[in-house]
Amino acid sequence: MFYDASEKPPLPYDPFKALVAPRPIGWISTVSREGHLNLAPYSFFQAIAQRPGMVIFTSEGRKDSVDYAVDTGEFVCNQATWDFRDQLLLSSDDLPRGENEFLHAGLEWEPSRLVRPPRVKGVAAALECRVVSSFELTDLAGNGANRMAVIGQVVGVYIDDRFIKDGRVDTAAMRVIARCGYFDYAVIDDYFQMRDRKIRAKPSLVNNP
């Protein structure tokens, strides 16, 4: 089948999110200028650069995560994993502004090293970020799409030492959760490797990518 994306999909459920999948989940923690904590999952999240490392998350409308991150210039991306699946879902509930999603989801928090927002206590990894850009997305006609994007530069990285093996992060052992569209999710608990032929032909580079 084919359909014009500017028109209503010829399916009972919009397939877009299921086609761009799996997607990592940015479990974003922020704090307001007044000290109110916020925690929310974003499936429109991705790493967009390395050296310096940068990530982006987008929000439907200007929600607390966006406001707090833009106002203070900082946020933390916590690793969303299988062990936190129930709390992850609870933190997505629509609460009144200023209400603490950590407490709502039965979570504890612990201080970050370089930014003010805390990380979720017990997470496998967390990226401490400072905002470098924020903007509203626009469509082809230049109209506002009511979607806010926040780009952050990673200034600090926390990794639970349990998940570092032979100098590499064991993502499979973390059991990271990915969004697959609709109400479908996946857990990354296995992987395989593929290497470029040029690299494979140079053993000295294989162990030092």
C-alpha positions in Angstrom: 0.0 0.0 0.0 0.9 3.6 -0.4 -0.7 6.8 1.0 -0.1 10.5 0.9 1.3 11.4 4.3 -0.5 14.8 4.2 -3.8 12.9 4.3 -5.4 10.7 6.9 -3.8 7.2 6.9 -6.0 4.5 5.3 -5.6 2.4 8.5 -7.5 2.6 11.8 -4.2 3.4 13.6 -1.5 5.7 12.3 1.5 3.5 11.4 4.2 6.2 11.5 5.5 5.4 15.0 5.6 1.7 14.2 7.6 2.3 11.0 10.3 4.4 12.7 11.2 1.7 15.2 12.6 0.7 17.5 13.3 4.0 19.1 15.3 4.7 22.2 13.5 6.2 25.2 14.9 9.4 26.8 13.9 9.2 30.4 14.4 12.9 31.1 14.8 14.4 34.6 14.7 18.1 35.2 14.4 20.6 38.0 12.7 24.0 37.9 14.3 27.2 39.2 12.1 26.8 42.3 13.4 23.3 42.9 10.5 21.2 41.6 11.6 17.9 40.2 10.2 16.4 37.0 10.7 13.0 35.3 9.1 12.0 32.0 9.8 9.4 29.2 10.2 10.6 25.6 10.2 8.1 22.7 11.1 10.9 20.3 14.7 10.9 21.5 18.0 10.2 19.9 21.8 10.8 20.0 22.7 13.2 17.2 26.4 13.8 17.5 29.6 12.5 19.1 32.6 14.6 20.3 30.9 16.5 21.6 28.1 14.1 22.4 24.7 15.6 21.8 21.1 14.3 22.3 17.7 15.6 21.3 14.2 15.0 22.7 11.0 16.5 21.4 7.7 17.1 23.2 4.1 17.4 22.0 3.5 20.9 23.3 5.6 22.8 25.8 5.5 20.4 28.8 7.3 20.7 32.1 10.4 18.8 30.9 10.9 21.4 28.1 10.2 24.4 30.3 12.5 23.3 33.1 15.3 22.3 30.8 15.1 25.5 28.8 14.7 27.7 32.0 17.7 26.2 33.8 19.7 25.0 30.8 20.2 21.5 32.1 18.6 18.0 32.0 19.6 14.3 32.6 18.7 11.4 30.3 18.3 8.3 32.4 18.7 4.8 30.8 15.2 3.2 30.5 15.6 -0.5 31.3 13.4 -3.5 31.9 13.8 -3.4 35.7 12.2 0.1 35.7 9.4 -0.6 33.2 6.6 -0.1 35.6 8.0 3.1 37.0 8.8 4.3 33.5 5.1 4.0 32.6 3.9 5.7 35.9 6.3 8.7 35.2 4.4 9.3 32.0 1.2 10.2 33.8 -0.1 13.7 33.3 0.4 15.3 36.7 -0.2 18.9 37.8 2.8 21.2 37.3 5.1 21.0 40.2 4.1 17.5 41.4 7.0 15.1 41.7 7.0 12.2 39.2 9.8 10.5 41.2 7.5 10.2 44.2 4.5 9.4 42.0 6.3 6.4 40.4 7.9 5.2 43.7 11.4 6.2 42.7 14.3 7.6 44.6 16.8 10.0 43.1 20.5 10.8 43.7 22.7 13.8 42.8 24.3 14.2 39.4 27.9 15.3 39.3 27.9 18.3 36.9 24.3 19.4 36.6 21.5 20.2 39.1 18.8 17.7 38.0 19.3 14.4 39.7 19.3 11.0 38.1 17.0 8.1 39.0 18.7 6.1 41.7 19.7 2.6 40.5 19.7 3.3 36.8 22.3 1.5 34.6 23.5 4.8 33.0 22.7 8.5 32.8 23.8 11.3 30.6 24.1 14.7 32.2 23.3 17.4 29.7 23.4 21.2 29.2 21.0 22.7 26.7 22.6 24.1 23.5 19.4 24.8 21.5 15.6 24.7 21.8 13.0 25.5 19.2 9.5 24.8 17.9 9.3 22.4 14.9 7.6 23.8 11.8 6.0 22.1 8.8 6.7 22.6 5.1 4.6 25.7 5.1 6.4 27.2 8.0 3.6 26.7 10.4 4.3 25.8 14.0 3.8 22.1 14.6 3.2 22.5 18.4 6.3 20.2 18.9 9.2 21.5 21.0 12.7 20.2 20.5 15.6 20.4 23.0 19.2 19.6 22.1 21.6 19.0 24.9 25.4 18.5 25.0 26.5 15.7 27.2 28.8 17.0 29.9 28.9 14.0 32.2 28.3 10.3 31.9 27.4 7.9 34.6 27.6 4.1 34.0 27.0 1.5 36.7 30.3 -0.5 36.8 28.3 -3.8 36.7 27.7 -3.1 33.0 31.3 -2.5 31.9 32.9 -5.6 30.5 36.3 -5.7 28.8 36.3 -2.0 28.4 32.9 -1.9 26.7 29.4 -1.1 27.9 27.3 -4.3 27.9 24.0 -2.9 26.5 22.4 -6.3 26.4 23.0 -6.9 30.1 21.3 -3.5 30.8 18.2 -4.8 29.0 17.4 -1.3 27.5 13.7 -0.7 26.6 12.9 0.6 23.1 9.6 1.9 21.7 8.1 0.1 18.7 4.9 2.0 18.1 1.3 1.8 19.4 1.6 0.2 22.9 4.5 -2.1 21.8 8.0 -2.1 23.3 11.1 -4.2 23.0 13.9 -5.2 25.2 17.5 -5.3 23.9 19.0 -8.3 25.5 21.0 -9.7 22.7 23.0 -8.3 19.8 25.4 -9.2 17.0 28.4 -7.5 15.5 29.1 -6.4 11.9 32.3 -4.7 10.9 33.3 -2.8 7.8 35.4 -4.8 5.4 38.2 -2.3 5.5 38.3 -2.5 9.3 38.1 -6.3 9.2 41.1 -6.4 6.9 43.2 -4.5 9.5 43.3 -6.6 12.7 45.0 -3.8 14.6 41.9 -1.6 14.1 39.4 -4.3 15.0 40.4 -4.1 18.7 40.8 -0.4 18.6 37.8 1.1 16.8 
